[in-house]
Amino acid sequence: MAEHGTSRNPGGPSCVTPQDGCLPPPLRGGLEGFGLPAGLAALLADARAEADGALFDDRRTLSRLIGRPTTPMAETVAVALAAL
């Protein structure tokens, strides 16, 4: 998961995974900056941190379900932007 950090946020902080302990506080602060109450911002940041680890599956379950290899998000976005 950590190897995807730079592709998620080029030029941003080097640690973006919840295991590194730096995702929830900046995310929480950003959500509060958008006007969310502190309690809701904390709840959403914690849920995001939990989901990042909980959704990881290296057994290729999604590929088997959809019958093809999955496509990296960066590739999907690049194709979509090229179509504009």
RABELGI-V703042 format. One record per helix or strand of 3 or more residues. SS is the DSSP state (alpha for helix, beta for strand). FROM is the first residue (numbers start at 1). TO is the last residue. If there is no record, write none. Layout:
# RABELGI-V703042
SS&FROM&TO  SS&FROM&TO
This chain:
# RABELGI-V703042
alpha&2&8  alpha&18&20  alpha&23&33  alpha&38&54  alpha&61&66  alpha&73&82
